[in-house]
Amino acid sequence: MSVDDFKMKQTVFVFTRDGEKVAFSNDNLVVRSADDKIRFQCTCYRIYALFIVGNITITSGIIQRSHKFGFPIILMSSSLKTYDYIGHRTEGNFLLREAQYSYNDIELAKHVVIDKLHNQAETLDLQRGKDNDLRCAISTIKGFESDVWTFSGDYKGLMGIEGNAAKVFFRNNFNMGTWAGRKPKIKSDYINSTLDIGYTILFNVVDTMLNLYGFDTYRGIYHREFYMRKSLTCDLMEPFRPLIDWQVRKAINLGQCKPEDFNESNGRYLLDISKNKDYIGFLMKPLLDNKEAMFRYFQSYYRAFMKGKAAVDFPTFRL
């Protein structure tokens, strides 16, 4: 797929709780409302990924078109948790996978972490009216970035540097009130819950891009392999996380993201289903705004990996 081809692609979300239904007509995807009115229609040639939120009956026709036109189908629960990924993916690129399985170095991991730390510092620098604490935080993260350049330890040590930088970043990116800090998947407050939703969407976008080339997404360069964890997807979403972090901060300041949008149960904040469309809308925006840059990043990453280039010659994503 070329960059020009990718520019024309669309990511489609279907919310079945609203009674929406997926149908196909003359190789067009048609989304109909509960009263059978057409809500959305586009040619299957332009679909990059189809997200279906809620319960749906999948027919063989949907899966056949997924393979024919080369788009994956990501199934998500009403609480926006991904539970399956079906349909098209590139298979049989054994040369790529041989290169993946034989790679055993830390330099690519360092490259990814440096990219992420740079973007975290740039994200904090976007804030207006910086006080001394914020300037100090930016300087501290840049210091961690320098530490990674000269780092010669193992992945555990690298994760330690990244973790220390994350504490500084989150404390200062969400400094608009009392916040207990980043707690992945616990959903202990509305900010953590919103970040989890945003990262889930980002994860699926990155995973789809890696599947375009036939990567084994379970074979990582940084995160260790665990059963059923897509470590490579976890690795290569790292430089893009600040897109979500900054968007959540903006949404809070604009009143798009607020505690009353969530239902609290046993200490967990779960987004009210009626707000799914709104949250996916603002969380997808920075990914759509940067979709061409993201495509170029993964295209270049694939080419560099196949050619066995040094880590410094791999692509970077910068805000």
C-alpha positions as CSV (number, residue, x, y, z in Angstrom):
1,M,0.0,0.0,0.0
2,S,1.3,3.4,-1.0
3,V,1.0,6.6,1.1
4,D,-1.4,8.0,-1.5
5,D,-3.6,4.9,-1.2
6,F,-3.5,5.1,2.6
7,K,-4.6,8.8,2.5
8,M,-7.9,7.7,1.0
9,K,-8.6,5.0,3.7
10,Q,-11.2,5.4,6.4
11,T,-11.5,3.9,9.9
12,V,-15.2,3.0,10.5
13,F,-16.8,2.6,13.9
14,V,-20.2,1.0,14.2
15,F,-22.2,1.2,17.5
16,T,-24.7,-1.7,17.6
17,R,-26.3,-0.5,20.9
18,D,-27.9,2.3,18.9
19,G,-29.5,-0.3,16.7
20,E,-27.0,0.2,13.9
21,K,-26.5,-2.6,11.5
22,V,-23.7,-3.5,9.0
23,A,-24.6,-4.5,5.5
24,F,-22.9,-4.7,2.1
25,S,-24.3,-3.6,-1.3
26,N,-22.3,-3.8,-4.5
27,D,-19.0,-3.9,-2.6
28,N,-20.0,-0.9,-0.4
29,L,-20.2,-0.9,3.3
30,V,-23.6,0.4,4.5
31,V,-24.4,1.3,8.1
32,R,-28.1,1.5,8.7
33,S,-29.9,2.9,11.8
34,A,-32.6,1.1,13.8
35,D,-35.2,2.6,11.5
36,D,-33.3,1.3,8.4
37,K,-32.0,4.7,7.3
38,I,-28.5,4.9,5.9
39,R,-26.1,6.4,8.4
40,F,-22.9,5.8,6.6
41,Q,-21.8,4.4,3.3
42,C,-18.5,4.0,1.5
43,T,-16.8,1.6,-0.9
44,C,-14.9,-1.3,0.7
45,Y,-11.8,-0.2,-1.2
46,R,-11.5,2.8,1.1
47,I,-11.9,0.9,4.5
48,Y,-8.7,0.7,6.5
49,A,-10.3,-0.9,9.6
50,L,-13.8,-1.7,10.8
51,F,-14.5,-1.4,14.5
52,I,-17.8,-2.9,15.8
53,V,-18.7,-1.8,19.3
54,G,-21.4,-4.0,21.0
55,N,-23.0,-7.2,20.1
56,I,-23.4,-8.2,16.4
57,T,-24.0,-11.3,14.4
58,I,-21.1,-11.8,12.0
59,T,-21.9,-13.4,8.6
60,S,-19.5,-15.1,6.3
61,G,-20.1,-12.3,3.8
62,I,-18.5,-9.7,6.1
63,I,-15.5,-11.9,6.7
64,Q,-15.1,-12.6,2.9
65,R,-15.1,-8.9,2.1
66,S,-12.6,-8.2,4.9
67,H,-10.2,-10.6,3.1
68,K,-11.1,-9.4,-0.4
69,F,-10.6,-5.7,0.3
70,G,-7.8,-6.1,2.9
71,F,-9.3,-4.6,6.1
72,P,-9.5,-6.1,9.6
73,I,-12.6,-6.2,11.8
74,I,-12.0,-5.3,15.4
75,L,-14.7,-6.4,17.8
76,M,-15.1,-4.3,21.0
77,S,-17.5,-4.7,23.9
78,S,-19.9,-1.9,24.9
79,S,-17.3,-0.9,27.5
80,L,-14.8,-0.4,24.7
81,K,-12.6,-3.5,25.5
82,T,-11.3,-5.4,22.5
83,Y,-12.2,-9.0,22.6
84,D,-11.4,-10.2,19.1
85,Y,-9.6,-9.3,15.8
86,I,-10.8,-11.2,12.7
87,G,-10.6,-11.0,9.0
88,H,-7.7,-9.8,6.8
89,R,-4.1,-9.8,7.9
90,T,-0.9,-10.3,5.9
91,E,0.5,-13.9,6.3
92,G,3.4,-15.8,5.0
93,N,6.1,-13.1,5.2
94,F,8.6,-15.7,6.5
95,L,11.7,-13.6,5.7
96,L,10.4,-10.8,8.0
97,R,9.6,-13.3,10.8
98,E,13.0,-14.9,10.5
99,A,14.6,-11.5,10.9
100,Q,12.3,-10.9,14.0
101,Y,13.2,-14.2,15.7
102,S,16.9,-13.7,15.1
103,Y,16.9,-10.1,16.5
104,N,18.3,-10.0,20.0
105,D,19.6,-6.6,20.9
106,I,18.5,-3.6,23.0
107,E,19.3,-0.8,20.6
108,L,15.9,-0.8,18.9
109,A,14.3,-0.7,22.3
110,K,16.4,2.3,23.3
111,H,15.5,4.0,20.0
112,V,11.7,3.6,20.8
113,V,12.1,4.8,24.4
114,I,14.1,7.9,23.3
115,D,11.3,8.7,20.9
116,K,8.7,8.4,23.6
117,L,10.6,10.5,26.1
118,H,11.3,13.2,23.5
119,N,7.5,13.4,22.8
120,Q,6.7,13.5,26.5
121,A,8.9,16.5,27.0
122,E,7.4,18.2,23.9
123,T,3.9,17.5,25.2
124,L,4.7,19.2,28.5
125,D,6.2,22.1,26.6
126,L,2.8,22.6,24.8
127,Q,1.4,24.0,28.1
128,R,1.1,27.8,28.3
129,G,2.3,29.8,31.3
130,K,4.9,27.3,32.4
131,D,6.0,27.7,36.0
132,N,9.3,26.6,37.5
133,D,8.0,23.1,38.4
134,L,6.9,22.5,34.8
135,R,10.2,23.7,33.4
136,C,12.0,21.5,35.8
137,A,9.9,18.5,34.8
138,I,10.7,19.1,31.1
139,S,14.4,19.3,31.9
140,T,14.2,16.1,34.0
141,I,12.6,14.1,31.2
142,K,15.2,15.4,28.7
143,G,17.8,14.2,31.2
144,F,16.3,10.8,31.2
145,E,16.4,10.9,27.4
146,S,20.1,11.6,27.6
147,D,20.5,8.7,30.0
148,V,19.0,6.3,27.5
149,W,21.4,7.4,24.8
150,T,24.3,6.2,26.9
151,F,22.6,3.2,28.5
152,S,24.4,-0.1,28.3
153,G,22.3,-2.3,30.7
154,D,19.5,-4.7,30.1
155,Y,15.8,-4.2,29.4
156,K,14.9,-4.1,33.1
157,G,17.2,-1.1,33.6
158,L,15.7,0.6,30.6
159,M,12.2,0.1,31.9
160,G,13.3,1.7,35.1
161,I,14.4,4.8,33.3
162,E,11.2,4.9,31.4
163,G,9.1,4.4,34.5
164,N,10.8,7.2,36.4
165,A,10.2,9.5,33.4
166,A,6.5,8.5,33.3
167,K,6.0,9.5,36.9
168,V,7.3,13.0,36.2
169,F,5.3,13.2,33.0
170,F,1.9,12.2,34.3
171,R,2.2,14.3,37.4
172,N,2.8,17.4,35.3
173,N,0.6,16.6,32.3
174,F,-2.5,16.2,34.6
175,N,-1.7,19.0,37.0
176,M,-5.1,20.6,36.8
177,G,-6.3,19.0,40.1
178,T,-5.7,16.3,42.6
179,W,-4.7,13.1,40.7
180,A,-3.2,10.0,42.3
181,G,-1.2,9.2,39.2
182,R,-1.3,6.7,36.4
183,K,-2.7,3.3,37.3
184,P,-3.1,1.2,34.2
185,K,-6.3,-0.9,33.9
186,I,-7.4,-0.2,37.4
187,K,-9.7,2.6,36.3
188,S,-9.5,4.2,39.7
189,D,-10.7,7.6,38.4
190,Y,-12.1,9.1,35.3
191,I,-8.7,10.2,33.9
192,N,-7.2,6.7,34.2
193,S,-10.3,5.2,32.6
194,T,-10.2,7.6,29.7
195,L,-6.5,7.0,29.1
196,D,-7.2,3.2,29.0
197,I,-9.8,3.8,26.3
198,G,-7.5,6.0,24.3
199,Y,-4.6,3.5,24.6
200,T,-6.9,0.7,23.5
201,I,-7.8,2.5,20.4
202,L,-4.1,3.4,19.7
203,F,-3.1,-0.2,20.3
204,N,-5.5,-1.5,17.7
205,V,-4.4,1.1,15.1
206,V,-0.8,0.2,15.6
207,D,-1.6,-3.5,15.6
208,T,-3.4,-3.1,12.3
209,M,-0.5,-1.2,10.7
210,L,1.9,-4.0,11.8
211,N,-0.4,-6.6,10.3
212,L,-0.2,-4.8,6.9
213,Y,3.4,-6.1,6.6
214,G,3.0,-9.5,8.3
215,F,4.9,-8.9,11.5
216,D,4.6,-11.4,14.3
217,T,3.1,-8.9,16.8
218,Y,3.8,-11.3,19.7
219,R,7.6,-11.0,19.2
220,G,8.7,-7.8,20.8
221,I,11.9,-5.8,20.8
222,Y,11.5,-4.3,24.2
223,H,8.6,-5.8,26.2
224,R,9.3,-9.4,27.0
225,E,7.2,-12.2,25.5
226,F,4.3,-13.4,27.6
227,Y,1.5,-15.8,26.6
228,M,-1.1,-14.0,24.3
229,R,0.5,-10.6,24.7
230,K,1.3,-8.7,21.5
231,S,4.6,-7.4,22.7
232,L,5.6,-5.7,19.5
233,T,2.4,-3.8,19.3
234,C,3.0,-2.7,22.9
235,D,6.5,-1.6,21.9
236,L,5.7,0.4,18.9
237,M,2.8,2.3,20.3
238,E,5.1,3.9,22.9
239,P,6.2,6.9,20.8
240,F,2.5,7.7,20.0
241,R,1.1,7.6,23.5
242,P,1.7,11.3,24.1
243,L,-0.9,12.0,21.4
244,I,-3.5,10.4,23.6
245,D,-2.1,12.0,26.8
246,W,-2.3,15.5,25.4
247,Q,-5.7,14.9,23.9
248,V,-7.1,13.7,27.2
249,R,-5.7,16.8,28.9
250,K,-7.3,19.1,26.3
251,A,-10.7,17.2,26.6
252,I,-10.7,17.7,30.4
253,N,-10.0,21.5,29.9
254,L,-12.7,21.7,27.3
255,G,-15.3,19.9,29.4
256,Q,-15.5,17.0,26.9
257,C,-14.1,14.6,29.6
258,K,-15.6,14.8,33.1
259,P,-16.3,12.6,36.1
260,E,-20.1,12.6,35.6
261,D,-19.7,10.7,32.3
262,F,-18.6,7.7,34.3
263,N,-20.4,5.2,36.5
264,E,-18.5,4.3,39.7
265,S,-18.7,0.7,40.9
266,N,-16.5,-0.9,43.5
267,G,-13.9,1.8,43.0
268,R,-13.8,1.5,39.2
269,Y,-14.9,4.3,36.9
270,L,-16.6,2.9,33.8
271,L,-17.7,5.2,30.9
272,D,-21.4,5.4,30.5
273,I,-22.3,3.6,27.3
274,S,-24.2,6.6,26.0
275,K,-20.9,8.5,25.9
276,N,-19.0,6.0,23.8
277,K,-19.3,7.9,20.5
278,D,-18.3,11.2,22.1
279,Y,-15.1,9.7,23.7
280,I,-14.1,7.7,20.6
281,G,-14.6,10.9,18.6
282,F,-12.2,13.1,20.5
283,L,-9.7,10.3,21.2
284,M,-9.5,9.3,17.5
285,K,-8.9,12.9,16.4
286,P,-5.1,13.1,17.0
287,L,-4.6,9.7,15.4
288,L,-6.5,10.8,12.3
289,D,-4.7,14.1,12.2
290,N,-1.4,12.1,12.2
291,K,-2.4,9.1,10.2
292,E,-0.1,9.8,7.3
293,A,2.9,10.3,9.6
294,M,2.0,7.1,11.4
295,F,1.7,5.2,8.1
296,R,5.1,6.5,7.0
297,Y,6.6,5.5,10.3
298,F,5.5,1.8,10.1
299,Q,6.4,1.6,6.4
300,S,9.9,2.9,7.1
301,Y,10.2,0.6,10.2
302,Y,9.4,-2.4,8.0
303,R,11.9,-1.5,5.4
304,A,14.6,-0.7,7.9
305,F,14.0,-4.0,9.7
306,M,14.1,-6.1,6.5
307,K,17.4,-4.4,5.5
308,G,18.9,-5.0,8.9
309,K,19.7,-1.3,9.4
310,A,21.2,0.1,12.6
311,A,18.8,1.5,15.2
312,V,19.8,5.1,14.5
313,D,18.6,4.6,10.9
314,F,15.1,3.5,12.0
315,P,12.2,6.1,11.8
316,T,11.2,8.4,14.6
317,F,7.8,9.9,15.3
318,R,8.0,13.4,16.7
319,L,5.2,15.7,17.7
